[in-house]
Amino acid sequence: MGYLHCVLCQPFGRYVGLNVMPIRLIRIVIPVVIVSIGIIYYYNNPTYSLWALKCPWWLLTGTYCPSCGIQRFLHQLLCGNIIDAFLLNPFLLLSIPYAILAVLGKWYNINGVFDKTNRIIYKRQTLILYIVLYFVWWAIRIIFKV
């Protein structure tokens, strides 16, 4: 029925007919990927793991970006240490409800269940507010070394 079209396959704004993946399949794949990543981060502490990625911004500048600590944050959150996760990156913990509602509203809006939520989540002012808060958090992290 509905297909996700490849953005790279839209030269000059026209679809070239390449259907990447049915939306029904995406609705299954997204939770499987999220659960798989969750299992990996639950059992592997990124603080001591060799495979954990390092933040390129931190490596280049020595200052924290707004998302620094996301891997340690996920590990702590999945292990039930909400306070430790909050201390690692408060902005991420406060962003989770927004991110969940954005994903649910975009990919799982069956029969218009999330129409009211989408009007708020994707409203221009809401997006601008989120972006402003993101950069304010970045400034706070740099100034106060949080």
Residue pairs with C-beta under 8 A, 6 or more apart in sequence:
1 22
1 23
1 24
2 22
2 23
2 24
3 19
3 20
3 21
3 22
3 23
4 19
4 20
4 21
4 22
4 23
4 26
5 15
5 18
5 19
5 20
6 18
6 20
9 15
9 16
9 18
9 20
10 16
21 29
23 107
26 107
27 107
27 108
30 103
30 107
37 74
38 74
38 78
41 71
41 74
41 75
41 78
42 75
42 78
42 79
44 51
44 52
44 75
45 72
45 75
46 52
46 71
46 72
46 74
46 75
47 72
47 75
52 71
53 71
55 64
55 65
55 67
55 68
57 63
57 64
57 65
57 68
58 64
58 65
58 68
63 141
63 142
64 141
64 142
64 145
64 146
65 138
65 141
66 91
66 134
66 135
66 137
66 138
66 141
67 89
67 92
68 89
68 141
69 88
69 89
69 92
70 89
70 92
72 88
73 85
73 88
73 89
73 92
73 93
74 85
76 82
76 84
76 85
76 88
77 85
77 93
82 93
85 92
85 93
86 93
90 137
91 133
91 134
91 137
95 130
98 121
98 130
101 114
101 117
101 121
102 121
102 122
104 114
104 117
105 114
105 117
105 118
105 121
105 122
106 118
108 114
109 115
109 118
120 126
140 146
